[in-house]
Amino acid sequence: MKTSVNDLFFGRYKELVRTGMIPYQWKVLNDDIDIKIEKERNDASIPSEKSHAIENFRIAAGRTKGEHYGWVFQDSDVYKWLEAAAYTLKNHPDDELKKITDEMVDLIADAQEQSGYLNTYFTIMEPDHKYKRLGESHELYCAGHFIEAAVAYHKVTGSKKVLDIAVKLADHIDSVFGPEEGKIHGCDGHEEVEIGLMRLYHLTGCERYMKLAEYFLLQRGQDPDFFKRQFREDTGKPAIEGLYNAPLTYFQIHAPILEQDSAEGHAVRLVYMCTALADIAASTGNKELEAVCRRIWRNIVDKRMYITGGIGSTVNGESFTLDYDLPNDTMYCETCASIGLIFFARQMLRLSAEGEFGDVMERALYNTALAGMALDGKHFFYVNPLEVVPEKSEKDPTKSHVKIVRPDWLGCACCPPNLARLLASVEDYIYTDKGDTVLVNLFIKSGMEKEYKGGTLSIDIDADYPRDGKISFTINNTGAAGAKVGIRIPGWSENTRAKVNEVKADITAECGYWYIETGSGETVVTLELDMAPGRWYANPFVSEDVDKVSVMRGPQVFCVEGIDNGDNLHLLSLPRTSELEFQWHDELLEGVGVIEADGIRREVSEERALYRKSGNDGAEPVKIRMIPYYAWANRGRNEMRVWLHEKV
Amino acid sequence: MKTSVNDLFFGRYKELVRTGMIPYQWKVLNDDIDIKIEKERNDASIPSEKSHAIENFRIAAGRTKGEHYGWVFQDSDVYKWLEAAAYTLKNHPDDELKKITDEMVDLIADAQEQSGYLNTYFTIMEPDHKYKRLGESHELYCAGHFIEAAVAYHKVTGSKKVLDIAVKLADHIDSVFGPEEGKIHGCDGHEEVEIGLMRLYHLTGCERYMKLAEYFLLQRGQDPDFFKRQFREDTGKPAIEGLYNAPLTYFQIHAPILEQDSAEGHAVRLVYMCTALADIAASTGNKELEAVCRRIWRNIVDKRMYITGGIGSTVNGESFTLDYDLPNDTMYCETCASIGLIFFARQMLRLSAEGEFGDVMERALYNTALAGMALDGKHFFYVNPLEVVPEKSEKDPTKSHVKIVRPDWLGCACCPPNLARLLASVEDYIYTDKGDTVLVNLFIKSGMEKEYKGGTLSIDIDADYPRDGKISFTINNTGAAGAKVGIRIPGWSENTRAKVNEVKADITAECGYWYIETGSGETVVTLELDMAPGRWYANPFVSEDVDKVSVMRGPQVFCVEGIDNGDNLHLLSLPRTSELEFQWHDELLEGVGVIEADGIRREVSEERALYRKSGNDGAEPVKIRMIPYYAWANRGRNEMRVWLHEKV
């Protein structure tokens, strides 16, 4: 399946990755730019002087002398960047960039040990403690990211060298870990190697890699004391101070994976785990693994996900907490966690064509993932709140993780290159190739072409989405007998209209997908999604959102900002009856839709007693102005809020 | 002024102190009881194996060998206990207890160094580092608590020995600290010694102690780098890990004290500072100091105090945050902070007869202070939330400081003995002797007698408060010409009725006090306070309480508990129009008033989508049952909530 994107909305992002993010991040990783790196939360132990990520490779490769600097997983920043660069090269061949990436591959090759082992921290700092502190070491995590990058880079450039490193690394890991006697019976504290191994399996067809990925997953929770035992027995120094004290749920080792039925612990780890699980389930038809994925998916989507597609309700352990616990101002909602949720959804679509998987993918993508980056592509959030009062973040250290504006870079820089690789490869999420059927999950202006039964099926999507809800799909079938196209009918669109070849058609969606039988020749399907702005309400079990309303239009959650509405946004109420008026503003925030509505602002005064018997405070009519959530915090320090009080 | 208490409500508490708390705490301090000591928050460094407080004295006195255990301020637990015991002995002479306390005084005398220095931690562990780490050392803090205890014990028992230790200690401190060359120009990280020195001044009339107290206070903020400089220069080991990183506000050293105008930093420190400031201002007429007290008071009462009289909005630094930032579920509201607010209010009443000082004192006393202890007198809260969902405290470490039920004892045990000394001396808060006038601040059944101008003024209060709002004051004046009685008319009582000598009288309150001119002989004043349960509303600047209502009756804040109302208390709404019915229940919670009202409970279901377009969830009528806040968490693990959603 070949794909290409020429979308207005994501086209801008893809250009931003190519012309902005890739060069910017390369400079950051090389410590070649004067920026302020911020700690992602109030913790003295966070390394935030510089990135040093490339220098770590130079040292490990023996090209320079020095100590490793940064997180134990600093290598992964480079791998994710390399992966993003690969996707960029696919659509935009660029000799200059290719020279840089090829040299980076050379450097990685030099940093790889003879055995195949690859991790600059342990090679430089703790060569005698490899795989001895797996709970915190991120060795396999980094390996997974390298393998992902290598597969991507190989596919685009044909580089044999990068694939050799990956295979040598994977084979090395396979020789060290596994159920066999003499091997380590363990897994990494942070899931990711499983994703990498599955990608290597898909590329090479070598089942050994899938088996190893499955082994790592099934190993979780089999020996819950494993990490702590390693910590106790190893004499090396901690790679991450304090991780030793994390609860078992943090690592998803509190129960054997087949018995897990809720989203627990570190949110990114959980969704990475599920991504690999679903991939294996889809690749093998393993129903037990599929059942785990479905249980955890249901728990996330029904009880533990913010309306923005954010996940992780607490900064402590960047973790899930409990059902319906979704505080709007202290949560984590890490950018990477929503990216991971998108990965998970993509694999679930391979498992089963269900519109909800696409709905959630779209929700996480258009809201939290995009909010993770400023419109300039050079400033990043780690944490994506649904409510910010700047002074609270500044004066209450328990909210210090809730940044008010996006920093240039973060001490833990997992999110920026993760976002780069996601955006650079967004076409991989638009379409799901299910053999006879191609699913269209996202409404991004793009093209797809695949060979099927000796013929060719192609789809051209024309859209100006999410600005406009009218989308046309030009489907051409040249001899691909029986090929079908499944178009996602979003759950949020209540009144979707459709035409097939200019004739009004009834949409008969099965599980959220409308299947178009494609005869020989061209079929043109047009959808008109219901893009009227609407009010959304949380299940009342969510205590934080009782009597509150949020506004969405299409897949986009909207929010109010202080710059448009004045401070003390909690004083605003949106009456249930007031009209939500949408208008496009080309000049604003790189082009953005604004929703306005008649609202009420309570009148307050510092003169009024802090507590008094009368609850009759005055109120004045105001115009409430909302912008899409992804675009918030691009106009300086100010308040923001997604959930508004509602006057019924 | 002689006072006595024979109140039903506080009488029970005073008996509990005498028969329960004093013996229980003595056993705890001696490690002579099998209890579970809990860390007050999720912090591995908190010592919670045992108290060891008495043993520390034995070691310092050279009677046994060993190491100091516990917080660097562990001594203060013993001092506060001794102070509570002294008050108890005043009303209930008890040879057995007196023997124990005398022996404790002997032990303290033995632990005191030749120089007058007294602190078991430094004597045992770091004898070469005295006064070299004042930001964290609590040496002067502990000294202050000892002096307070000594003054109390001396007044009750006439013990010369205890006073000698105190004078020797105070003189020693005076010789070490002060503006003179060669002395240390610094103060303690935790205000308290100033309160002790003022009490010693009041007892002895020696102005040197007041001058020293004033010096310590005025020194704050003069040399903001002082603590950090000491930390850097001293070679001893940290007494409290990490305190070095606390912001200047934590210690109230961010600005010279005369320039401070808001309540900043660690809440207990702030109110202890203000207590001493107000005491000096009242004792000297210093208007500059009074102005500081008034500014900070206004800031607390108008913008930073919970309706329960709790203060300290964040666990991080147990601190104030910013105006109107009063989260109900993550706050600190330390018991000691409300006790300190009561101390502060008491000194403000010495400065000026203003009803608000009495109102706040009563609010803090009847709500947060009493909530700090279980009805059995043997379990204690450090943190007093306004909203608890047990699973959130259990599963989100950022709420681990919010305990669900009161532990037996706490790693940092400042609150239990602080509460003991407050309750044992509650009579000192009922009356304020202002020379020609005696203020009656609290409506506690009690008696007062004072000599004035060669005559005697006595007041007998008869009350069954807060159960009943009818209070009678029998005032006898025998030759105390011109003596007046000022009775506080609570700000919350909207329709107070009164009689003087059985004749209906108009209340003409000045600044919240109604002054009764007492001729020769008996005057009987009866008040009937408005005890109708009422709805209270927070200033809408408090974002957490928008569209919410709390219920009070008299001085008591009420709350709902899960045991009476089912879980998910956030689903309850109290309509503005429903009647609040009060009924007394002798059998419940040692006798308690219950308020019932017709309310609404939203119907919810796990089947309902987490987010959907309809906000019309069902609701069913329910009876909402409220109990006084102080009595919550006495019936096991369950939810609790003070602020209810309101249906207007």
Chai-1 contact restraints between the chains, C-beta under 6 A:
chainA,res_idxA,chainB,res_idxB,connection_type,confidence,min_distance_angstrom,max_distance_angstrom,comment,restraint_id
A,D302,B,L610,contact,1.0,0.0,6.0,A-B,restraint_1
A,I307,B,Y611,contact,1.0,0.0,6.0,A-B,restraint_2
A,T314,B,D396,contact,1.0,0.0,6.0,A-B,restraint_3
A,T314,B,T398,contact,1.0,0.0,6.0,A-B,restraint_4
A,N316,B,P397,contact,1.0,0.0,6.0,A-B,restraint_5
A,N316,B,T398,contact,1.0,0.0,6.0,A-B,restraint_6
A,T321,B,K395,contact,1.0,0.0,6.0,A-B,restraint_7
A,T321,B,D396,contact,1.0,0.0,6.0,A-B,restraint_8
A,L322,B,E391,contact,1.0,0.0,6.0,A-B,restraint_9
A,L322,B,K395,contact,1.0,0.0,6.0,A-B,restraint_10
A,E391,B,L322,contact,1.0,0.0,6.0,A-B,restraint_11
A,K392,B,D325,contact,1.0,0.0,6.0,A-B,restraint_12
A,K395,B,T321,contact,1.0,0.0,6.0,A-B,restraint_13
A,K395,B,L322,contact,1.0,0.0,6.0,A-B,restraint_14
A,D396,B,T314,contact,1.0,0.0,6.0,A-B,restraint_15
A,D396,B,T321,contact,1.0,0.0,6.0,A-B,restraint_16
A,P397,B,N316,contact,1.0,0.0,6.0,A-B,restraint_17
A,T398,B,T314,contact,1.0,0.0,6.0,A-B,restraint_18
A,T398,B,N316,contact,1.0,0.0,6.0,A-B,restraint_19
A,G534,B,K613,contact,1.0,0.0,6.0,A-B,restraint_20
A,W536,B,Y611,contact,1.0,0.0,6.0,A-B,restraint_21
A,Y537,B,G615,contact,1.0,0.0,6.0,A-B,restraint_22
A,A538,B,Y611,contact,1.0,0.0,6.0,A-B,restraint_23
A,N539,B,R608,contact,1.0,0.0,6.0,A-B,restraint_24
A,N539,B,L610,contact,1.0,0.0,6.0,A-B,restraint_25
A,P540,B,L571,contact,1.0,0.0,6.0,A-B,restraint_26
A,P540,B,R602,contact,1.0,0.0,6.0,A-B,restraint_27
A,P540,B,V604,contact,1.0,0.0,6.0,A-B,restraint_28
A,P540,B,D617,contact,1.0,0.0,6.0,A-B,restraint_29
A,F541,B,V604,contact,1.0,0.0,6.0,A-B,restraint_30
A,S543,B,H570,contact,1.0,0.0,6.0,A-B,restraint_31
A,V546,B,H570,contact,1.0,0.0,6.0,A-B,restraint_32
A,D547,B,D547,contact,1.0,0.0,6.0,A-B,restraint_33
A,H570,B,S543,contact,1.0,0.0,6.0,A-B,restraint_34
A,H570,B,V546,contact,1.0,0.0,6.0,A-B,restraint_35
A,L571,B,P540,contact,1.0,0.0,6.0,A-B,restraint_36
A,R602,B,P540,contact,1.0,0.0,6.0,A-B,restraint_37
A,V604,B,P540,contact,1.0,0.0,6.0,A-B,restraint_38
A,V604,B,F541,contact,1.0,0.0,6.0,A-B,restraint_39
A,R608,B,N539,contact,1.0,0.0,6.0,A-B,restraint_40
A,L610,B,D302,contact,1.0,0.0,6.0,A-B,restraint_41
A,L610,B,N539,contact,1.0,0.0,6.0,A-B,restraint_42
A,Y611,B,I307,contact,1.0,0.0,6.0,A-B,restraint_43
A,Y611,B,W536,contact,1.0,0.0,6.0,A-B,restraint_44
A,Y611,B,A538,contact,1.0,0.0,6.0,A-B,restraint_45
A,K613,B,G534,contact,1.0,0.0,6.0,A-B,restraint_46
A,G615,B,Y537,contact,1.0,0.0,6.0,A-B,restraint_47
A,D617,B,P540,contact,1.0,0.0,6.0,A-B,restraint_48
